[in-house]
Amino acid sequence: MAGGHDHDRVGIMPASPQVRKVLTWVMIPLVAATVLALALLWPPSPEPSEPVGGTYYDGRVTAVAEETCPPEAAESGLTRCGEATVLLADGPDRGQEVTTPLPDGPGAPDVRAGDQVEVAVVTNPGDPTDQQYGIADHKRGTPLVLLGALFALVIVAFGLRRGLASLAGLAACFTLLLTFVLPAIISGQPPLLVAVVGAAMVMFVIMYLVHGVSVRTSVAVLGTLGALIVTGLLGFLATAATHLTGFVGNDELTLFHRIPDLDLRGVLLAGIIIGSLGVLDDVTVSQSATVSEIARADPTLTRWQLYKAGIRVGRAHIASVVNTLVLAYAGASLPLLLLIVLSTSGQDMGTVLTAQPIAQEIVRSVVATIGLVAAVPLTTLLAAVVCGSARTAAGGVASGGPEQVPSPAGGVASGPEHAAGAPAALSTTPSLPPPLPRRPRHRRVDAGEALAPEHRSDPW
């Protein structure tokens, strides 16, 4: 995992052989421990469960017959009355047309002839032959597939092989979330522990797959892991100090009824960890690459100089990434925030901000942001130490050797023999011929003006 030793290749982080070995022997146990924890926490195969809310079949709307709503229906809030004819595409009545009432109400699908829809079938428990059909939602498979294909095309067209690797990493990330993280939480494993192990595994897979197995990637991985630990610890302390329960809306209520033993506060912490991982990846890889390129551009810089230069770049990066993270959390919770503001209208701002739903979003944003900021000095320090080891191994000032001074011939000579008063015989630099005298500068001479003696002949 330490990468190659060719420092002249673009993107290779300078590092001494000893540091490369240390990184290798640090990363191998971390990866092994993550894989072991993944195996121990891996959930059992889920038992098949009954579908919630009835059975659903695919269909296509062939006709829509709208009619004026009767007065009693209008009084009850209905705005669209009539029937839709749907051709079923699967199920026991496949190929048959069924009639359903037009869906109406808040969020109801607005169907037209030709729409692909999802039909819910509700069976009367007392009479299995009595079935009622209703349009539940539109089918969105085809538009989503086209949008996903466009996404993949753009990524590959711009990123080429790196784009392909990022798509493979994204697929591995979602696979791990769907096969390990979510089933493990549902099966009763501690959500925070599952999130940390899952995030670590996602980090190893994505970062080494996308950015390659190298010293630079290993430094970014260690910086990300350190920031995740900071985020997890701070999140645990913050949720405990603010007495957050993770129970804020209908989604949590549904989860509680389905899984009574679920630790909702742990789910909140798991969401913070997983949500922070993507931004941490961006910051740590950028910082590691920045310090690496600075060290390659000027190999004489000390560790402290590399750290200061990297931190200056990190501050500019953090300023924009922090806004991105906070706005992303606010945008994802915008309907909830609107509902809370409306329900607390007329109350003082302190009461609104300390309400659990708002406080939960504040804690989520603040904890994730602090973890993000912590990633910059951690990664920059690790990168500076690693890059500085190459300078030390080369015998620079950092290793206690004499200061290197450029010689007139373009080489490098060392201090004592170039001090004032040192014998010329000690210098191994070949002597150069004295420089040619500069051509004298002449003033303009007007026509008819007598020439001075020094201007009557050209010394050149």
C-alpha positions as CSV (number, residue, x, y, z in Angstrom):
1,M,0.0,0.0,0.0
2,A,3.0,2.2,0.0
3,G,3.2,2.6,-3.7
4,G,6.3,2.7,-5.9
5,H,9.7,4.4,-5.4
6,D,9.8,6.4,-8.6
7,H,9.6,10.0,-7.4
8,D,9.7,11.3,-11.0
9,R,6.3,9.9,-11.9
10,V,3.5,12.5,-11.7
11,G,1.4,12.1,-8.5
12,I,3.8,10.0,-6.5
13,M,4.2,11.4,-3.0
14,P,7.9,11.7,-1.9
15,A,8.6,9.4,1.0
16,S,11.6,7.5,2.4
17,P,11.7,3.7,2.2
18,Q,11.4,3.5,6.0
19,V,8.2,5.6,6.0
20,R,6.7,3.5,3.2
21,K,7.3,0.4,5.2
22,V,5.7,2.0,8.3
23,L,2.6,3.0,6.3
24,T,2.3,-0.5,4.9
25,W,2.5,-2.1,8.3
26,V,-0.1,0.4,9.7
27,M,-2.6,0.0,6.9
28,I,-2.6,-3.8,6.7
29,P,-3.8,-4.3,10.4
30,L,-6.4,-1.5,9.9
31,V,-7.8,-3.2,6.8
32,A,-7.7,-6.6,8.5
33,A,-9.5,-5.3,11.6
34,T,-12.2,-3.7,9.5
35,V,-12.8,-6.9,7.5
36,L,-12.9,-8.9,10.8
37,A,-15.4,-6.4,12.3
38,L,-17.5,-6.6,9.1
39,A,-17.6,-10.4,9.4
40,L,-18.6,-10.3,13.1
41,L,-21.3,-7.7,12.5
42,W,-22.6,-9.2,9.3
43,P,-26.4,-9.6,9.6
44,P,-28.2,-12.9,9.1
45,S,-30.3,-13.4,6.0
46,P,-33.6,-11.5,6.5
47,E,-36.8,-13.5,6.7
48,P,-39.4,-12.7,4.0
49,S,-42.0,-10.4,5.3
50,E,-45.5,-9.6,4.2
51,P,-45.8,-6.5,2.0
52,V,-47.1,-3.5,3.8
53,G,-50.2,-1.8,2.5
54,G,-51.4,-4.6,0.2
55,T,-50.0,-6.1,-3.0
56,Y,-48.7,-4.0,-5.9
57,Y,-48.7,-4.8,-9.7
58,D,-47.4,-2.9,-12.7
59,G,-49.9,-1.6,-15.3
60,R,-50.5,1.0,-18.0
61,V,-53.3,3.5,-18.1
62,T,-55.4,3.0,-21.3
63,A,-58.2,5.5,-20.7
64,V,-59.2,8.2,-18.2
65,A,-62.9,9.3,-17.8
66,E,-63.3,12.4,-15.7
67,E,-66.6,13.6,-14.4
68,T,-67.9,16.4,-12.2
69,C,-67.6,15.7,-8.5
70,P,-71.0,15.5,-6.7
71,P,-71.6,18.1,-4.0
72,E,-70.9,15.7,-1.1
73,A,-67.6,14.7,-2.7
74,A,-66.6,18.3,-3.2
75,E,-67.5,19.1,0.4
76,S,-65.2,16.3,1.6
77,G,-62.2,17.9,-0.4
78,L,-62.2,15.8,-3.6
79,T,-61.2,17.8,-6.6
80,R,-61.0,15.1,-9.3
81,C,-63.6,12.4,-9.8
82,G,-63.9,9.7,-12.4
83,E,-62.4,6.4,-13.3
84,A,-59.2,5.2,-15.0
85,T,-58.8,1.9,-17.0
86,V,-55.5,0.1,-16.4
87,L,-54.1,-2.8,-18.3
88,L,-52.3,-5.0,-15.8
89,A,-48.8,-6.1,-16.8
90,D,-48.2,-8.7,-14.1
91,G,-50.0,-10.6,-11.4
92,P,-52.8,-13.2,-11.6
93,D,-54.9,-10.9,-13.8
94,R,-52.1,-10.1,-16.2
95,G,-53.3,-8.9,-19.5
96,Q,-56.7,-7.9,-18.2
97,E,-58.1,-4.4,-17.9
98,V,-59.4,-3.2,-14.5
99,T,-61.2,0.0,-13.5
100,T,-59.9,2.1,-10.6
101,P,-61.1,5.5,-9.2
102,L,-59.0,8.5,-10.2
103,P,-56.5,9.2,-7.4
104,D,-57.1,12.4,-5.6
105,G,-55.8,14.3,-2.6
106,P,-52.5,15.8,-1.5
107,G,-49.6,14.1,-3.4
108,A,-51.9,11.9,-5.5
109,P,-50.5,11.0,-8.9
110,D,-52.0,12.9,-11.9
111,V,-52.5,10.1,-14.4
112,R,-53.1,10.3,-18.1
113,A,-53.6,7.7,-20.8
114,G,-50.4,5.9,-21.6
115,D,-48.8,6.4,-18.1
116,Q,-47.0,3.5,-16.5
117,V,-48.4,3.1,-13.0
118,E,-48.2,1.0,-9.9
119,V,-51.6,-0.6,-9.0
120,A,-52.4,-1.5,-5.4
121,V,-54.7,-4.5,-4.8
122,V,-56.6,-4.8,-1.5
123,T,-58.4,-8.1,-0.8
124,N,-61.4,-8.4,1.4
125,P,-60.4,-10.7,4.3
126,G,-64.0,-12.1,4.5
127,D,-64.2,-12.7,0.7
128,P,-60.9,-13.5,-1.1
129,T,-62.6,-13.0,-4.4
130,D,-63.5,-9.4,-3.6
131,Q,-60.6,-7.3,-4.7
132,Q,-60.3,-3.6,-5.1
133,Y,-57.7,-1.9,-7.3
134,G,-56.3,1.6,-6.9
135,I,-53.5,3.6,-8.6
136,A,-50.8,4.0,-6.0
137,D,-48.0,5.8,-7.9
138,H,-46.3,6.3,-11.2
139,K,-43.6,3.9,-12.4
140,R,-40.3,5.8,-12.6
141,G,-38.0,3.0,-13.7
142,T,-37.4,4.2,-17.3
143,P,-36.7,7.9,-16.5
144,L,-34.4,6.9,-13.6
145,V,-32.5,4.5,-15.8
146,L,-32.0,7.1,-18.5
147,L,-30.9,9.7,-15.9
148,G,-28.5,7.1,-14.4
149,A,-27.1,6.4,-17.9
150,L,-26.6,10.1,-18.5
151,F,-24.8,10.4,-15.2
152,A,-22.5,7.5,-16.0
153,L,-21.8,9.0,-19.5
154,V,-20.8,12.4,-18.1
155,I,-18.6,10.9,-15.4
156,V,-16.8,8.6,-17.9
157,A,-16.5,11.2,-20.6
158,F,-14.8,13.6,-18.2
159,G,-12.9,11.3,-15.9
160,L,-12.0,8.5,-18.4
161,R,-10.4,5.6,-16.5
162,R,-10.7,7.5,-13.2
163,G,-14.3,8.1,-13.9
164,L,-14.9,4.4,-14.5
165,A,-13.1,3.7,-11.2
166,S,-15.3,6.2,-9.4
167,L,-18.4,4.6,-10.8
168,A,-17.2,1.2,-9.6
169,G,-16.5,2.7,-6.1
170,L,-20.0,4.2,-6.0
171,A,-21.5,0.8,-6.9
172,A,-19.5,-0.9,-4.2
173,C,-20.6,1.8,-1.7
174,F,-24.3,1.3,-2.3
175,T,-23.8,-2.5,-2.3
176,L,-22.2,-2.3,1.1
177,L,-24.9,0.0,2.4
178,L,-27.8,-2.2,1.2
179,T,-26.2,-5.6,2.1
180,F,-24.5,-4.7,5.4
181,V,-25.2,-1.3,7.0
182,L,-29.0,-1.2,6.8
183,P,-29.6,-4.9,7.4
184,A,-27.2,-4.9,10.4
185,I,-29.0,-2.0,12.0
186,I,-32.4,-3.6,11.4
187,S,-31.1,-6.9,12.9
188,G,-30.3,-5.1,16.2
189,Q,-26.6,-4.3,15.9
190,P,-25.4,-1.0,17.5
191,P,-26.0,1.6,14.8
192,L,-23.0,3.7,15.6
193,L,-20.6,0.7,15.5
194,V,-22.1,-0.5,12.3
195,A,-21.8,2.9,10.7
196,V,-18.1,3.3,11.7
197,V,-17.2,-0.2,10.4
198,G,-19.3,0.3,7.2
199,A,-17.8,3.8,6.6
200,A,-14.3,2.5,7.1
201,M,-14.9,-0.3,4.6
202,V,-16.5,2.1,2.1
203,M,-13.5,4.4,2.6
204,F,-10.9,1.7,1.9
205,V,-12.8,0.4,-1.1
206,I,-13.6,3.7,-2.7
207,M,-10.3,5.5,-2.0
208,Y,-8.0,2.7,-3.1
209,L,-10.1,1.8,-6.1
210,V,-10.5,5.4,-7.4
211,H,-7.2,6.9,-6.4
212,G,-4.9,3.8,-6.5
213,V,-2.8,2.0,-3.9
214,S,-0.1,4.6,-3.1
215,V,1.5,6.5,-0.3
216,R,-0.7,9.6,-1.1
217,T,-3.9,7.6,-0.8
218,S,-2.8,5.9,2.4
219,V,-2.2,9.3,4.0
220,A,-5.7,10.5,2.9
221,V,-7.2,7.3,4.3
222,L,-5.5,7.8,7.7
223,G,-6.7,11.4,7.7
224,T,-10.2,10.4,6.9
225,L,-10.2,7.7,9.6
226,G,-9.0,10.1,12.2
227,A,-11.7,12.6,11.2
228,L,-14.4,9.9,11.4
229,I,-13.2,9.0,14.9
230,V,-13.4,12.7,15.9
231,T,-16.9,13.0,14.4
232,G,-18.2,9.9,16.1
233,L,-16.9,10.8,19.5
234,L,-18.1,14.4,19.3
235,G,-21.5,13.3,17.9
236,F,-21.9,10.9,20.9
237,L,-21.1,13.6,23.4
238,A,-23.2,16.2,21.7
239,T,-26.4,14.1,21.4
240,A,-26.0,13.0,25.0
241,A,-25.5,16.6,26.2
242,T,-28.5,17.9,24.3
243,H,-30.7,14.9,25.2
244,L,-31.6,14.1,21.6
245,T,-33.6,11.0,21.1
246,G,-33.7,10.8,17.3
247,F,-37.5,10.7,17.5
248,V,-38.8,13.7,15.5
249,G,-41.3,12.7,12.9
250,N,-43.5,10.1,11.2
251,D,-40.6,8.2,9.7
252,E,-39.1,7.6,13.1
253,L,-42.6,6.6,14.5
254,T,-43.0,4.0,11.7
255,L,-39.5,2.6,12.4
256,F,-40.3,2.4,16.1
257,H,-43.5,0.4,15.5
258,R,-41.8,-1.9,13.1
259,I,-38.6,-2.3,15.2
260,P,-39.4,-1.5,18.8
261,D,-35.8,-2.1,20.0
262,L,-34.2,0.2,17.4
263,D,-31.8,2.8,18.9
264,L,-33.0,5.9,17.2
265,R,-30.2,8.1,18.7
266,G,-27.7,5.6,17.3
267,V,-29.4,5.9,13.9
268,L,-28.9,9.7,14.1
269,L,-25.2,9.2,14.9
270,A,-24.9,6.7,12.1
271,G,-26.4,9.2,9.7
272,I,-23.9,11.8,10.7
273,I,-21.0,9.4,10.1
274,I,-22.1,8.2,6.7
275,G,-23.2,11.7,5.6
276,S,-19.7,13.1,6.5
277,L,-17.7,10.4,4.7
278,G,-18.2,11.8,1.1
279,V,-17.0,15.3,2.0
280,L,-14.2,14.0,4.1
281,D,-12.9,12.0,1.2
282,D,-12.8,15.1,-0.9
283,V,-10.9,17.1,1.7
284,T,-8.3,14.5,2.7
285,V,-7.5,13.5,-0.9
286,S,-7.1,17.2,-1.9
287,Q,-4.8,18.0,1.1
288,S,-2.7,14.9,0.6
289,A,-2.2,15.7,-3.1
290,T,-1.5,19.4,-2.3
291,V,1.3,18.7,0.1
292,S,2.7,16.1,-2.2
293,E,2.9,18.5,-5.2
294,I,4.4,21.3,-3.0
295,A,7.1,18.9,-1.9
296,R,7.8,17.8,-5.4
297,A,8.0,21.4,-6.6
298,D,10.4,22.3,-3.9
299,P,12.2,19.3,-2.3
300,T,14.2,21.6,0.1
301,L,11.1,22.6,2.2
302,T,11.1,21.4,5.7
303,R,8.2,19.5,7.3
304,W,7.0,22.7,9.0
305,Q,7.1,24.7,5.8
306,L,5.2,22.0,4.0
307,Y,2.6,21.9,6.8
308,K,2.1,25.7,6.7
309,A,1.8,25.7,2.9
310,G,-0.8,22.9,3.0
311,I,-2.8,24.5,5.7
312,R,-3.1,27.7,3.7
313,V,-4.7,25.8,0.9
314,G,-6.8,23.8,3.3
315,R,-8.3,27.0,4.8
316,A,-9.5,28.1,1.4
317,H,-11.0,24.7,0.7
318,I,-12.7,24.4,4.1
319,A,-14.4,27.8,3.6
320,S,-16.4,26.5,0.7
321,V,-16.9,22.9,1.8
322,V,-18.4,23.9,5.1
323,N,-21.1,25.9,3.4
324,T,-21.8,23.0,1.1
325,L,-22.2,20.6,4.0
326,V,-24.5,22.8,6.1
327,L,-26.7,23.7,3.1
328,A,-26.9,20.1,2.1
329,Y,-28.3,19.2,5.5
330,A,-30.7,22.1,5.5
331,G,-31.9,21.3,2.0
332,A,-32.5,17.7,2.9
333,S,-34.6,18.7,5.9
334,L,-36.3,21.7,4.3
335,P,-39.9,20.4,4.5
336,L,-39.4,19.5,8.2
337,L,-37.9,22.9,8.9
338,L,-40.8,24.7,7.2
339,L,-43.3,22.7,9.3
340,I,-41.5,23.5,12.5
341,V,-41.3,27.2,11.8
342,L,-45.0,27.3,11.0
343,S,-46.0,25.3,14.1
344,T,-43.8,27.6,16.3
345,S,-44.9,30.9,14.8
346,G,-45.1,33.6,17.4
347,Q,-42.6,32.0,19.7
348,D,-39.2,33.5,20.5
349,M,-36.2,32.4,18.5
350,G,-34.6,30.6,21.4
351,T,-37.6,28.3,21.8
352,V,-37.7,27.5,18.1
353,L,-33.9,26.7,17.9
354,T,-33.9,24.5,21.0
355,A,-36.9,22.4,19.8
356,Q,-35.7,18.8,19.2
357,P,-36.2,18.7,15.4
358,I,-34.2,22.0,14.9
359,A,-31.6,21.1,17.6
360,Q,-31.1,17.8,15.9
361,E,-30.2,19.4,12.6
362,I,-28.0,21.9,14.4
363,V,-26.1,19.1,16.1
364,R,-25.8,17.2,12.9
365,S,-24.4,20.1,11.0
366,V,-22.0,21.3,13.7
367,V,-20.6,17.9,14.5
368,A,-20.1,17.1,10.8
369,T,-18.4,20.4,10.2
370,I,-16.0,20.1,13.1
371,G,-15.0,16.6,11.9
372,L,-14.5,18.1,8.4
373,V,-12.3,20.9,9.8
374,A,-10.3,18.4,11.9
375,A,-9.5,16.4,8.7
376,V,-7.4,19.3,7.3
377,P,-4.7,19.6,10.0
378,L,-4.6,15.8,10.5
379,T,-4.1,15.0,6.8
380,T,-1.8,17.9,6.2
381,L,0.4,16.9,9.2
382,L,0.6,13.3,8.1
383,A,1.4,14.4,4.5
384,A,4.1,16.8,5.7
385,V,5.8,14.2,7.9
386,V,5.8,11.7,5.0
387,C,7.1,14.1,2.4
388,G,9.6,15.5,4.9
389,S,11.0,12.0,5.3
390,A,12.2,11.9,1.7
391,R,14.2,15.1,2.3
392,T,15.7,13.7,5.5
393,A,16.7,10.5,3.7
394,A,18.4,12.6,1.0
395,G,20.6,14.2,3.6
396,G,19.1,17.7,3.6
397,V,19.1,20.2,6.5
398,A,16.4,18.2,8.3
399,S,18.9,15.4,8.8
400,G,21.5,17.6,10.3
401,G,23.7,17.7,7.2
402,P,25.5,20.8,5.9
403,E,23.4,23.4,4.1
404,Q,23.4,22.9,0.3
405,V,24.4,25.9,-1.8
406,P,24.0,26.1,-5.5
407,S,27.3,26.3,-7.3
408,P,27.9,28.5,-10.4
409,A,28.2,25.4,-12.6
410,G,24.6,24.4,-11.7
411,G,25.7,21.7,-9.1
412,V,25.3,21.7,-5.4
413,A,28.3,22.3,-3.1
414,S,28.4,22.1,0.7
415,G,29.0,24.9,3.2
416,P,32.5,24.9,4.8
417,E,34.5,25.1,1.6
418,H,32.4,28.0,0.4
419,A,32.8,30.1,3.5
420,A,34.6,33.5,3.3
421,G,38.3,33.1,3.2
422,A,38.4,29.4,2.4
423,P,41.3,28.3,0.2
424,A,40.4,28.1,-3.5
425,A,42.1,24.7,-3.8
426,L,39.3,23.1,-1.7
427,S,36.7,24.0,-4.3
428,T,36.0,21.3,-6.9
429,T,34.0,23.7,-9.1
430,P,35.7,24.3,-12.4
431,S,36.9,27.9,-13.0
432,L,34.9,29.9,-15.5
433,P,36.3,32.6,-17.9
434,P,35.7,36.2,-16.7
435,P,32.6,37.8,-18.0
436,L,32.9,40.1,-21.1
437,P,32.8,43.8,-20.4
438,R,29.4,45.5,-21.0
439,R,29.1,47.4,-24.3
440,P,29.2,51.2,-23.4
441,R,26.0,53.0,-23.8
442,H,26.1,55.8,-26.5
443,R,23.9,58.9,-26.7
444,R,22.3,60.1,-29.9
445,V,24.5,62.3,-32.1
446,D,23.0,65.0,-34.2
447,A,24.0,65.7,-37.8
448,G,27.0,68.0,-38.1
449,E,28.0,67.5,-34.5
450,A,31.8,66.9,-33.9
451,L,32.5,63.4,-32.5
452,A,34.4,63.1,-29.3
453,P,37.6,61.0,-29.5
454,E,36.0,58.1,-27.7
455,H,33.3,57.9,-30.4
456,R,35.6,58.0,-33.4
457,S,36.3,54.3,-33.3
458,D,34.2,51.4,-32.3
459,P,36.1,49.4,-29.6
460,W,34.0,46.3,-30.7
